[in-house]
Every structure is written in C-alpha cells, then in structure tokens.
Amino acid sequence: MLSDSKIYNLKKLLAVPGKKFNLKDYDTKYRGKELTRRDAEMLLEMGRKHLAEIQDKLYAHNQYSVLIIFQAMDAAGKDGAVKHIMSGFNPLGVKVYSFKAPNSMELDHDYFWRHTVALPARGEIGIHNRSHYENVLVTKVHPDWILNENIPGINSVKDIDKKFWEKRYKQINRFEKNLAQNGTVILKFFLHVSKKEQKKRFLERIDDPTKNWKFSLSDLKERSYWDDYQKAFEEAISKTSQPHAPWYVIPADDKWFARLAIAAVIYREFEKLKLSYPEVTDTQRAELQKARLQLMAEDGDKQKSAKTKKGKKKKVTAKTNKEVEAVTAEMNGKGSK
C-alpha cells in the first residue's frame, strides 16, 4: 500500500524544517532494492483508487483544500507526474494550473496575485505546475527580470541584494502560513533530476519527432545556468520548508519511482486529516426515511395506474366488440331483406 513505510522511507524525502539543507544529500535515483518498475506501477494503480476515495471525502467534508506544488528543472517530469498521479481524481474537484512567464496584467499586481486567484476552494485540490516560487528561482538566476515588476525602491539590479531575497522568503512563509491556518493543506515537491538524466531526456525530445514540440532552445540556454539553479533551489527549499508547508525532494531520474513516491506522500498527508463523510442527525435521518417512503409510494401509484388503465382498456374493448357485433347483425339483416 502507499502508506507502507517498508517500500520507501518517506522521511528521507522530507526537507526537514530548520535543519541545514543540501541537495547533494538527496538522491536523484531510486537506490532501494524492494521495488521494481512493475511493482511500482501496480502500487500506483491501486493507490490512485484510494486517492480517489479520499478525494470524495475531502469534497464532502468541505473544510480543507489541498494545494500541491511542483517545481523542478526542465525535463524533470512535472507534467508526467500530474498526468499519471492525478488521473484517478474526479476532474470536477481538481484544478491544474501551469504558470509561464507573467504577462503585463500580472506584472501590474504583486507576484502572489496570479497564484492567489488560482487557489483551490474548500473541498478542492489545486495543482500548480510551477508556482510563486518562480519568483525566488528563475528571478534569482536572472535578477534583471525583477525590474519588470516595477517595485518601489528597486531601480537597478544593484538594489536586488541578499536582504531583498530574505524579505521574499519571509513573504512566502507568511503567505503559506495564512493559507494553512485557514484550512489549506500545502504539499511542495521538488523533482530532483540529475544533469546527466536531463541531457538524456533533451536528446530524446530532439530525436523523437513526437516529442520535438517539448524542446526549445531556451531550455538549452537555461541548462547552462545549472549550478545557479541548484543553488537557488537549495536556498529556497531551505528557507521555506515549514511544518505547515513542507518540501519533499523526489528522486526524479526514475519516473516510475518518482510518481509512486509523490502519490505516497499525498496519500499519507490525506490520511492525517482523518476525513469522513458528514454525520446525519436524527432529524435528518427521519426526513430521509420520509423521503424514501414518498419515493416508494411513486412506484405503487404507477403500478395502480397501470392496472386501472388496463381494466379500462378491457372494458372499452368489450364495449367496442358488442357495438361491432350489433352493427354487423343489423347489416346482415338488411342484406337478407
């Protein structure tokens, strides 16, 4: 089952809040011997069914919302994770958003605005493929992009110093704490892919015509900033992994394991909520029984109506037959004369 710690110790994936964090301490590949790809895919299939059941309770319970965030380097498997893990959910209760570079209208608001309007309502699951963290990741690597936000006091790249980033980390922590205190469960996943594996996947996208559309020269350009991105992720995760909004570092070189690990974390966090269907009061139960009797009575009325119609039909038919016989006899009598 997804909650079986013998399969993989999920605590190893957690970026422990308040503890020194280094990406090099986390694997990019599955190192265990307990699982095969086939086993993982079977477990994931069963896990999807359990997640769907819990989602139904989440909707009925109507107290919590769930925000799932995916961040990663290009080609780490974010889209595939969303597709394979979330396919078991009822689409009516799930909203997926993929955030690209902000447009002019979004830049005219604070950087949380476009993510705030995409937050899930109570009973819903929201999945953000990239998120407000882009504002301490890609902008950390390309600080000149911050100037597009037209922030008071930030007139040049020189103004974007260490204090600026510390302030942003605090803003993010406040934002997420406010959500958590109002019933939003926040789960953040960093898909940890190796540079070697990213190269392999880029080459697959170039060599496979069906995957050409996935590759852009801009991806190759960003790859040249690999070390800068690793530092940006490391610092962002270190500063913002909190008890109310933890980060999980998922080994992403093996897609089959990454998907299972993500599903297992989500399942475990759902279990902590102890979700249940709303309890029915004695008054409501009595009303339900009354409604049941009324509905059952409709079936009785239909049967009675059908019998009545059948009886009338027989009488009409009998009367019609007598009339036909009378007319026939009269005609025969006329004919004999």
ZAZA-371304 format. One record per residue (C-alpha): residue in one letter; chain; x, y, z. Coordinates in Angstrom, 1 decimal, padded with zeros to 4 digits. Each point is the difference from the previous one (the first is absolute). Example, Ala and Ser with C-alpha at 12.3 -4.5 7.8 and 13.67 -1.06 7.14 Angstrom:
BEGIN
   type   mol       px       py       pz
      A     A    012.3   -004.5    007.8
      S     A    001.4    003.4   -000.7
END
This chain:
BEGIN
   type   mol       px       py       pz
      M     A    000.0    000.0    000.0
      L     A    001.0    003.6   -000.4
      S     A    000.3    000.4    003.7
      D     A    002.4   -002.9    000.4
      S     A    003.3    001.5    001.4
      K     A    001.8   -003.2   -000.9
      I     A   -000.3    000.9   -003.7
      Y     A    001.9    003.2    000.5
      N     A    000.6    002.2    003.0
      L     A   -001.8    003.2   -001.0
      K     A    001.8    001.8    002.8
      K     A    003.1   -000.2   -002.1
      L     A   -001.7    002.2   -002.6
      L     A   -000.9    002.8    002.5
      A     A    002.0    003.2    000.1
      V     A   -000.1    000.2    003.8
      P     A   -001.1    003.5    001.1
      G     A    002.7    001.9    001.8
      K     A    002.7   -002.5   -000.9
      K     A    003.0    000.7   -002.2
      F     A   -001.0   -000.9   -003.6
      N     A    002.3   -001.2   -002.8
      L     A   -001.3   -001.4   -003.3
      K     A    003.0   -002.3   -000.2
      D     A   -001.3   -001.9    003.0
      Y     A   -003.0   -001.1   -002.1
      D     A    000.0   -002.7   -002.7
      T     A   -001.1    000.6   -003.5
      K     A   -000.6   -003.7   -000.5
      Y     A   -001.8   -002.8    001.8
      R     A    002.6   -001.8    002.0
      G     A   -002.1   -002.6    001.7
      K     A   -000.4   -003.7   -000.9
      E     A   -003.5   -000.5    001.2
      L     A   -001.7    001.3   -003.1
      T     A    000.0   -000.8   -003.7
      R     A   -001.6    002.2   -002.6
      R     A   -002.8   -002.5   -000.5
      D     A   -000.7   -000.1    003.8
      A     A    000.0    003.8    000.2
      E     A   -002.5    000.3   -002.9
      M     A   -002.3   -002.5    001.6
      L     A    000.2    001.8    003.4
      L     A   -000.7    003.3   -001.7
      E     A   -003.0   -001.4   -001.8
      M     A   -001.5   -001.2    003.3
      G     A    001.1    003.3    001.7
      R     A   -002.0    002.1   -002.5
      K     A   -003.2   -001.8    001.0
      H     A    000.7    000.8    003.7
      L     A    000.8    003.6   -000.8
      A     A   -003.3    000.3   -001.9
      E     A   -001.9   -001.3    003.0
      I     A    001.7    002.5    002.3
      Q     A   -000.7    002.8   -002.5
      D     A   -003.7   -000.8    000.2
      K     A    000.2    000.3    003.8
      L     A    002.0    003.3   -000.4
      Y     A   -002.8    001.4   -002.1
      A     A   -002.8   -001.2    002.3
      H     A    001.9    001.1    003.1
      N     A    000.3    003.5   -001.5
      Q     A    002.5    001.4    002.6
      Y     A    003.3   -000.4   -001.6
      S     A    001.5    000.8   -003.4
      V     A    003.3   -001.5   -001.3
      L     A    002.7    001.9   -001.9
      I     A    002.6   -002.1   -001.7
      I     A    003.0    001.8   -001.4
      F     A    002.5   -001.4   -002.5
      Q     A    003.4    001.6   -000.7
      A     A    002.9   -001.4   -001.9
      M     A    002.6    000.5   -002.7
      D     A   -001.2   -000.5   -003.6
      A     A   -000.8   -003.6   -001.0
      A     A   -000.2   -001.2    003.6
      G     A   -003.4   -001.5   -000.6
      K     A   -002.5    002.5    001.6
      D     A   -002.6   -000.4   -002.8
      G     A    000.2   -003.8    000.1
      A     A   -000.4    000.0    003.8
      V     A   -003.1    002.1   -000.2
      K     A   -001.4   -002.2   -002.8
      H     A    000.7   -003.4    001.6
      I     A   -000.7    000.7    003.6
      M     A   -003.0    002.3   -000.3
      S     A   -001.8   -002.1   -002.7
      G     A   -001.9   -001.8    002.7
      F     A   -001.5    003.1    001.5
      N     A   -003.4    001.4   -001.0
      P     A    000.8    002.8   -002.4
      L     A   -002.9    002.1    001.4
      G     A    001.9    000.3    003.3
      V     A    003.5    000.6   -001.4
      K     A    001.4    003.2   -001.7
      V     A    003.4   -000.1   -001.6
      Y     A    001.9    003.2   -000.9
      S     A    003.3    000.2   -001.9
      F     A    001.6    003.4    000.6
      K     A    002.1    001.5   -002.7
      A     A    001.8    003.4   -000.1
      P     A   -002.4    002.7    001.4
      N     A   -001.8    002.2   -002.5
      S     A   -000.4    003.7    000.2
      M     A   -003.2   -000.1    002.1
      E     A    001.5   -002.5    002.5
      L     A    003.1    002.2    000.3
      D     A   -002.2    002.9    001.0
      H     A   -000.9   -002.0    003.2
      D     A    002.1   -001.4    002.7
      Y     A    001.6   -003.3   -000.9
      F     A   -002.4   -002.0    002.2
      W     A   -003.1    001.4   -001.8
      R     A   -000.2   -002.5   -003.0
      H     A    000.6   -002.9    002.4
      T     A   -002.5    001.2    002.5
      V     A   -002.8    000.1   -002.5
      A     A    000.9   -003.6   -000.9
      L     A   -000.3   -001.4    003.5
      P     A   -002.3   -003.0    000.6
      A     A   -003.3    000.5    001.8
      R     A   -001.0   -002.1    003.0
      G     A   -000.4   -003.6   -001.0
      E     A    002.2    000.5   -003.1
      I     A    003.5   -001.0   -001.1
      G     A    002.1    002.6   -001.7
      I     A    003.2   -001.0   -001.9
      H     A    002.5    002.7   -000.9
      N     A    002.5   -001.0   -002.6
      R     A    002.6    002.6    000.8
      S     A   -001.3    002.5    002.6
      H     A    000.8    003.2    002.0
      Y     A    003.4   -001.6    000.5
      E     A    001.0    001.1   -003.4
      N     A    000.5    003.4    001.6
      V     A    002.9   -001.3    002.0
      L     A    001.3   -002.5   -002.5
      V     A    000.1    001.2   -003.6
      T     A    000.2    003.6    001.1
      K     A    002.8   -000.9    002.4
      V     A    002.0   -001.3   -003.0
      H     A   -001.2    003.0   -002.2
      P     A   -000.4    002.9    002.5
      D     A   -000.4    002.5   -002.8
      W     A   -003.5   -001.5   -000.5
      I     A   -001.0    001.4    003.4
      L     A    000.2    003.5   -001.5
      N     A   -003.1   -000.9   -002.1
      E     A   -002.0   -000.1    003.2
      N     A    000.4    003.8    000.5
      I     A    000.5   -000.4    003.8
      P     A    000.5    003.3    002.0
      G     A    003.7    000.4    000.9
      I     A    001.2   -002.6   -002.5
      N     A    001.5    002.1   -002.7
      S     A    002.9   -002.2   -001.1
      V     A    001.5   -003.4    000.4
      K     A    002.2    001.4    002.7
      D     A   -003.1    000.5    002.2
      I     A   -000.7   -003.7   -000.2
      D     A    002.3   -001.1    002.9
      K     A   -000.1   -002.7    002.6
      K     A   -002.4    002.0    002.2
      F     A   -002.4    000.1   -003.0
      W     A   -000.1   -003.9   -000.3
      E     A   -000.3   -000.4    003.8
      K     A   -003.0    002.2   -000.1
      R     A   -001.5   -002.1   -002.8
      Y     A    000.5   -003.3    001.9
      K     A   -001.8    001.6    003.0
      Q     A   -002.8    001.2   -002.2
      I     A   -000.5   -003.5   -001.4
      N     A    000.0   -001.5    003.5
      R     A   -002.6    002.5    001.2
      F     A   -002.1   -000.7   -003.1
      E     A    000.0   -003.8    000.5
      K     A   -000.5    000.2    003.7
      N     A   -003.1    002.1   -000.5
      L     A   -001.3   -002.6   -002.5
      A     A    000.8   -002.9    002.4
      Q     A   -001.7    001.8    002.9
      N     A   -003.2    000.3   -002.1
      G     A   -000.2   -003.6   -001.0
      T     A    002.3   -000.5   -003.0
      V     A    002.3   -003.0    000.1
      I     A    003.2    000.9   -001.8
      L     A    002.3   -002.6   -001.5
      K     A    003.0    001.0   -002.0
      F     A    002.0   -002.3   -002.2
      F     A    003.4    000.6   -001.5
      L     A    000.7   -002.6   -002.7
      H     A    003.8   -000.5    000.4
      V     A    001.4   -001.0   -003.4
      S     A    003.7   -000.4   -000.8
      K     A    001.7    002.1   -002.7
      K     A    000.9   -003.3   -001.8
      E     A   -003.7   -001.1   -000.1
      Q     A   -001.1    003.4   -001.2
      K     A    002.4   -000.2   -002.9
      K     A   -001.4   -003.5   -000.9
      R     A   -003.6    001.3    000.0
      F     A    000.9    003.1   -002.1
      L     A    001.6   -002.3   -002.6
      E     A   -003.1   -002.2    000.0
      R     A   -002.1    003.1   -000.7
      I     A    002.2    001.0   -002.9
      D     A    000.3   -003.5   -001.5
      D     A   -003.7   -001.0    000.4
      P     A   -002.3    002.0   -002.4
      T     A   -003.0   -000.5    002.3
      K     A    002.0    001.8    002.8
      N     A    001.6    002.8   -002.1
      W     A   -002.7    002.4    001.2
      K     A    001.2   -000.5    003.6
      F     A    003.5    001.4   -000.7
      S     A    001.0    003.6   -000.3
      L     A    003.4    001.6   -000.5
      S     A   -000.8    002.0    003.1
      D     A    000.1   -003.3    002.0
      L     A    003.6   -000.4   -001.1
      K     A    000.8    003.5    000.9
      E     A   -001.4   -000.5    003.5
      R     A    002.0   -003.2    000.4
      S     A    003.1    002.1   -000.2
      Y     A   -001.1    001.5    003.3
      W     A   -000.2   -003.4    001.7
      D     A    002.1    000.7    003.0
      D     A   -001.7    003.4    000.6
      Y     A   -003.4   -001.7   -000.1
      Q     A    001.2   -002.7    002.4
      K     A    001.1    002.7    002.5
      A     A   -003.3    001.8   -000.5
      F     A   -002.1   -003.1    000.7
      E     A    002.2   -000.9    002.9
      E     A   -000.5    003.3    001.7
      A     A   -003.7    000.3   -000.8
      I     A   -000.7   -003.5    001.4
      S     A    002.2    000.7    003.1
      K     A   -001.8    003.3    000.8
      T     A   -003.6   -001.1   -000.7
      S     A   -000.3   -003.6    001.1
      Q     A   -002.3    000.4    003.0
      P     A   -002.2   -002.4    002.1
      H     A   -003.1    001.5   -001.6
      A     A    001.5    000.0   -003.5
      P     A    002.7   -002.6   -000.4
      W     A    002.2   -000.7   -003.0
      Y     A    000.6   -003.5   -001.2
      V     A    003.0   -000.7   -002.2
      I     A   -000.9   -002.8   -002.4
      P     A    002.6   -002.1   -001.9
      A     A   -001.1    000.7   -003.6
      D     A    002.4   -001.9   -002.2
      D     A   -002.3   -003.0    000.3
      K     A   -003.4    001.3   -001.0
      W     A   -001.8   -003.1    001.2
      F     A    001.3    000.4    003.5
      A     A   -000.5    003.8    000.1
      R     A   -003.7   -000.4   -000.8
      L     A   -000.4   -002.7    002.7
      A     A    001.8    002.1    002.6
      I     A   -002.1    003.1   -000.7
      A     A   -003.2   -002.0    000.2
      A     A    001.2   -001.6    003.3
      V     A    000.7    003.4    001.5
      I     A   -003.4    001.4   -001.0
      Y     A   -001.8   -003.1    001.3
      R     A    001.8    000.2    003.3
      E     A   -000.8    003.7    000.5
      F     A   -003.7   -000.7   -001.0
      E     A   -000.2   -002.7    002.7
      K     A    001.2    002.5    002.6
      L     A   -003.1    002.1   -000.6
      K     A   -002.3   -002.9    001.2
      L     A   -002.6    001.0   -002.5
      S     A   -003.5   -001.4    000.2
      Y     A   -003.4    000.5   -001.5
      P     A   -002.2    002.4    001.9
      E     A   -002.0   -001.6    002.8
      V     A   -003.8    000.0   -000.4
      T     A   -002.1    001.1    003.0
      D     A   -003.1   -001.9    001.3
      T     A   -002.2    002.7   -001.5
      Q     A    001.7   -000.3   -003.4
      R     A   -000.2   -003.8    000.2
      A     A   -003.7    000.2    000.6
      E     A   -000.4    002.3   -003.0
      L     A    001.9   -002.4   -002.1
      Q     A   -002.3   -002.9    000.9
      K     A   -003.0    002.2   -000.7
      A     A    001.5    000.9   -003.4
      R     A    000.6   -003.7   -000.6
      L     A   -003.7   -000.9    000.7
      Q     A   -001.1    002.7   -002.4
      L     A    002.2   -001.3   -002.8
      M     A   -001.1   -003.5    000.6
      A     A   -003.6    001.1   -000.1
      E     A    000.6    001.4   -003.5
      D     A    000.7   -003.6   -001.2
      G     A   -003.3   -001.2    001.6
      D     A   -001.9    002.8   -001.7
      K     A    001.5   -000.9   -003.3
      Q     A   -001.0   -003.7    000.4
      K     A   -003.5    001.0    001.1
      S     A   -000.4    002.4   -002.9
      A     A    001.2   -002.7   -002.4
      K     A   -002.6   -002.5    001.3
      T     A   -002.7    002.6   -000.2
      K     A    000.9    000.8   -003.6
      K     A    000.1   -003.7   -000.9
      G     A   -003.5   -000.5    001.5
      K     A   -001.4    003.0   -001.9
      K     A    001.5   -001.3   -003.2
      K     A   -001.7   -003.4    000.5
      K     A   -003.4    001.6    000.6
      V     A    000.4    002.3   -003.1
      T     A    001.0   -003.0   -002.1
      A     A   -003.0   -002.0    001.2
      K     A   -002.4    002.8   -000.6
      T     A    001.5    000.6   -003.5
      N     A   -000.3   -003.7   -000.8
      K     A   -003.7    000.0    000.9
      E     A   -000.6    003.1   -002.2
      V     A    001.8   -001.7   -002.9
      E     A   -002.2   -003.1    000.4
      A     A   -003.2    002.1    000.2
      V     A    000.9    001.9   -003.2
      T     A    001.0   -003.2   -001.8
      A     A   -003.3   -001.6    001.0
      E     A   -002.0    003.0   -001.2
      M     A    001.9    000.0   -003.3
      N     A   -000.6   -003.7   -000.4
      G     A   -003.7    000.5    000.7
      K     A   -000.3    002.7   -002.6
      G     A    001.8   -002.1   -002.5
      S     A   -002.4   -003.0    000.5
      K     A   -002.9    002.3   -000.8
END
